[in-house]
Amino acid sequence: MDSAVPRRETEVPSTAININLDELSELAKLAEIKTTMKFIQALETASLDDDTGLDPEAIKRLRDAPQHPIDITDPDLRLSLDLFISIENSLQETYMSARRAIMRRHPEDEILTYDQVKHRVAQLSGVFPLVFDMCINSCMAYTGPFSKLMHVQCAASPGTTLRRKLQVVGKN
């Protein structure tokens, strides 16, 4: 019987391979592999202290997340949230049009505007939009290793500067 000290569960098994991503990245020859390695390295070193594009309030919520149940008992807030969630894949104008119709019928109600309900959803859930520039043809987003590029790097529109905003959903 081996009298060695038993390993803790957090200890790395002796069969694990330690990979130096910097060295591995230098060995890559294909441009696509080099780019992939840059994205991996960016993810590995990512920090909230980086220029993430997050506002200070979002960073504060990430670092100090609420530990209590959310309160959505206010009927106007609940109606605003229900309306917002029911049209999640529709245009902003759909929400505003439905809101106007409800307000005509019930002018005493205080249904949140689209921007207000979006902000409340972010506060209550920790889910918020992140906006990035991307190729107008949707072939690449200007993030990570591409964040400083001025021209599209894809075959569909090489060298063009066509950009549009891409909104993705992030989670706090």
C-alpha positions as CSV (number, residue, x, y, z in Angstrom):
1,M,0.0,0.0,0.0
2,D,1.3,3.4,-1.0
3,S,2.0,5.6,2.1
4,A,2.2,8.9,0.0
5,V,0.0,11.8,1.0
6,P,-3.4,11.5,-0.8
7,R,-4.0,14.0,-3.6
8,R,-6.5,16.8,-3.1
9,E,-9.3,17.0,-5.7
10,T,-8.0,20.4,-6.9
11,E,-4.6,19.1,-7.6
12,V,-3.7,18.7,-11.3
13,P,-3.1,15.0,-12.2
14,S,0.4,14.2,-13.2
15,T,-0.8,13.1,-16.6
16,A,-2.1,16.6,-17.5
17,I,-0.3,18.4,-20.3
18,N,0.7,22.0,-19.6
19,I,0.3,24.0,-22.8
20,N,2.0,27.3,-23.3
21,L,-0.4,29.2,-25.6
22,D,2.1,31.8,-26.5
23,E,4.6,29.2,-27.7
24,L,1.8,27.3,-29.5
25,S,0.6,30.5,-31.1
26,E,4.1,31.1,-32.5
27,L,4.2,27.6,-34.0
28,A,1.0,28.2,-36.0
29,K,1.6,28.7,-39.7
30,L,-2.0,29.1,-41.1
31,A,-3.4,32.6,-40.8
32,E,-6.8,31.2,-39.6
33,I,-5.1,29.2,-36.8
34,K,-3.0,32.3,-35.8
35,T,-6.2,34.3,-35.6
36,T,-8.0,31.6,-33.6
37,M,-5.0,31.5,-31.2
38,K,-5.3,35.3,-30.7
39,F,-8.9,34.9,-29.7
40,I,-8.1,32.1,-27.3
41,Q,-5.3,34.2,-25.7
42,A,-7.7,37.2,-25.5
43,L,-10.2,35.0,-23.7
44,E,-7.6,33.6,-21.4
45,T,-6.5,37.0,-20.2
46,A,-9.8,38.7,-20.2
47,S,-10.6,40.8,-17.2
48,L,-13.3,43.3,-16.1
49,D,-10.4,45.7,-15.7
50,D,-9.9,45.6,-19.6
51,D,-11.7,48.0,-21.9
52,T,-14.8,45.8,-22.1
53,G,-17.3,48.4,-23.2
54,L,-19.3,47.8,-20.1
55,D,-20.5,50.8,-18.2
56,P,-19.3,51.1,-14.6
57,E,-22.8,50.1,-13.2
58,A,-22.7,46.8,-15.1
59,I,-19.2,46.1,-13.8
60,K,-20.3,46.8,-10.3
61,R,-23.3,44.4,-10.7
62,L,-20.9,41.7,-11.9
63,R,-18.5,42.2,-9.0
64,D,-21.3,42.5,-6.4
65,A,-24.3,40.7,-7.8
66,P,-27.6,41.0,-5.8
67,Q,-28.3,38.1,-3.5
68,H,-32.0,38.6,-3.0
69,P,-35.1,37.7,-5.0
70,I,-36.2,40.4,-7.5
71,D,-39.5,42.2,-6.8
72,I,-41.8,42.6,-9.8
73,T,-45.1,42.9,-7.9
74,D,-45.8,46.4,-9.2
75,P,-48.6,45.9,-11.8
76,D,-47.3,48.5,-14.3
77,L,-43.8,47.1,-14.1
78,R,-45.1,43.6,-14.6
79,L,-47.2,44.6,-17.6
80,S,-44.2,46.4,-19.1
81,L,-42.0,43.3,-18.6
82,D,-44.7,41.0,-20.0
83,L,-45.1,43.2,-23.0
84,F,-41.3,43.4,-23.6
85,I,-40.8,39.7,-23.2
86,S,-43.7,38.8,-25.5
87,I,-42.3,40.8,-28.4
88,E,-38.6,40.0,-27.8
89,N,-37.9,39.2,-31.4
90,S,-39.8,42.1,-32.8
91,L,-38.8,45.7,-33.6
92,Q,-38.7,48.3,-30.9
93,E,-41.6,50.0,-32.7
94,T,-43.8,47.0,-32.0
95,Y,-43.4,47.5,-28.3
96,M,-43.9,51.3,-28.6
97,S,-47.0,50.8,-30.7
98,A,-48.5,48.3,-28.3
99,R,-47.6,50.6,-25.4
100,R,-49.4,53.5,-27.1
101,A,-52.5,51.4,-27.6
102,I,-52.6,50.3,-24.0
103,M,-52.0,53.9,-22.8
104,R,-54.9,55.1,-24.9
105,R,-57.2,52.6,-23.2
106,H,-55.7,53.0,-19.7
107,P,-54.1,56.5,-19.5
108,E,-53.7,56.2,-15.8
109,D,-51.3,53.2,-16.2
110,E,-47.5,54.0,-16.0
111,I,-46.2,51.5,-18.6
112,L,-42.5,52.0,-19.1
113,T,-41.0,53.2,-22.4
114,Y,-39.0,50.7,-24.4
115,D,-35.7,52.2,-23.2
116,Q,-36.9,52.2,-19.6
117,V,-38.1,48.6,-19.7
118,K,-34.8,47.5,-21.3
119,H,-32.9,49.2,-18.5
120,R,-35.1,47.5,-15.9
121,V,-34.7,44.1,-17.5
122,A,-30.9,44.6,-17.3
123,Q,-31.2,45.7,-13.6
124,L,-33.4,42.8,-12.6
125,S,-31.8,40.0,-14.6
126,G,-28.2,41.0,-15.2
127,V,-28.8,40.6,-18.9
128,F,-27.8,43.6,-21.0
129,P,-27.0,44.4,-24.6
130,L,-23.5,44.7,-25.8
131,V,-22.9,46.5,-29.1
132,F,-20.0,45.8,-31.5
133,D,-19.1,47.0,-34.9
134,M,-19.3,44.3,-37.6
135,C,-19.0,43.9,-41.3
136,I,-22.2,44.9,-43.1
137,N,-22.3,41.4,-44.6
138,S,-22.2,39.9,-41.0
139,C,-19.0,38.0,-41.8
140,M,-16.9,39.4,-38.9
141,A,-17.2,41.4,-35.8
142,Y,-14.6,44.0,-34.8
143,T,-13.8,42.4,-31.4
144,G,-10.8,40.7,-29.8
145,P,-7.9,40.7,-32.3
146,F,-10.1,42.5,-34.9
147,S,-11.1,45.4,-32.6
148,K,-8.5,47.8,-34.0
149,L,-9.0,46.9,-37.7
150,M,-10.3,49.6,-40.0
151,H,-11.1,47.3,-43.0
152,V,-13.1,44.0,-43.4
153,Q,-10.9,40.9,-43.5
154,C,-13.4,38.5,-45.1
155,A,-13.6,37.3,-48.7
156,A,-17.1,38.6,-49.3
157,S,-16.0,42.2,-49.0
158,P,-12.2,42.5,-48.7
159,G,-10.8,45.9,-47.8
160,T,-14.1,47.6,-47.4
161,T,-14.9,49.7,-44.4
162,L,-18.5,48.9,-44.3
163,R,-19.6,48.5,-40.7
164,R,-22.9,48.3,-38.8
165,K,-23.7,47.8,-35.1
166,L,-24.2,44.3,-33.9
167,Q,-26.2,44.0,-30.6
168,V,-25.6,40.8,-28.6
169,V,-27.0,39.9,-25.3
170,G,-24.5,39.6,-22.4
171,K,-25.1,38.1,-19.0
172,N,-23.9,39.8,-15.7
